[in-house]
Amino acid sequence: MTVDSLPVRQARNRTLIIMLLDTSSSMRQTGAIEELNTALRNWAEELRGNDFLMSSGEIAMITFGRGHVVAVDPRGQVAGQATRPFAPIREFNPPRLEAEGVTPMVEAIQYALQVLSTRKSELMQEGVGLAYRPMIYLLTDGVPTDEQGRPTDRWQDVAPLLRQHEAGKHLLFFGMGVRGADPAVLNGLAPQANYLLHDTNFTEVLRLVSTSIGSAQAESREAPADQIYQHFQEDNAKNAAMRDWLTNG
């Protein structure tokens, strides 16, 4: 057996990541869903180069749109609602997502908080701690809607709850939008960690996700959320400057 083929041992403490993915009809109409599928597959390969996440990371994928709100199997093995939303990142094999329907973003965020609470309780019962604060990433090209597809401002009821979780050092929440997303919604849900791209470059969105994970790892588990978000902004600015220098000289 070569060194490369040795199994990855699960770390005692875990890093929990939840991806909230927009799969509403607008994602199909613009072709964004295929860009997202490609970016997720490439990102899964990239994560395999992160030894720390390979040993400690767990990931969940929650879609909102097609099928309403669904925790899909991150391993890509089971269709429909996953009975165990989290999977080790070393087993991350994102399934092909399809898009249709309205945009139940608010319900997806609420469900993500529920899924996270359940997993933290399970780990606590097993005597397993958290290596870093759990991270939730919202990826969208639209605005939250009700069941009839009409825009809703119910996200304003969820935002204060997210701030409470951040202040209690329970999680970090990031809002990532591509063309079509509402900047006011992103800013309201993630005032210190929202990013809006003017195209549908999900590869760039997931690059931001990777940068933020690294920023969180560089900070103390007890660091305030403001400090971690600031570290992320600084790291992102440095990376952008480096990419610009490499491109333009």
HELIX and SHEET records of a PDB file:
HELIX    1   1 VAL A    3  SER A    5  5                                   3    
HELIX    2   2 SER A   25  GLN A   29  1                                   5    
HELIX    3   3 ALA A   32  LEU A   47  1                                  16    
HELIX    4   4 ASP A   51  SER A   56  1                                   6    
HELIX    5   5 ILE A   89  GLU A   91  5                                   3    
HELIX    6   6 MET A  105  GLN A  125  1                                  21    
HELIX    7   7 TRP A  155  ALA A  167  1                                  13    
HELIX    8   8 PRO A  183  LEU A  189  1                                   7    
HELIX    9   9 PHE A  202  GLN A  217  1                                  16    
HELIX   10  10 ALA A  225  ASN A  248  1                                  24    
SHEET    1   A 6 HIS A  68  VAL A  72  0                                        
SHEET    2   A 6 GLY A  57  GLY A  65 -1                                        
SHEET    3   A 6 THR A  15  THR A  23  1                                        
SHEET    4   A 6 MET A 135  THR A 140  1                                        
SHEET    5   A 6 LEU A 172  GLY A 177  1                                        
SHEET    6   A 6 ASN A 194  LEU A 196  1                                        
SHEET    1   B 3 HIS A  68  VAL A  72  0                                        
SHEET    2   B 3 GLY A  57  GLY A  65 -1                                        
SHEET    3   B 3 ALA A  87  PRO A  88 -1                                        
END                                                                             
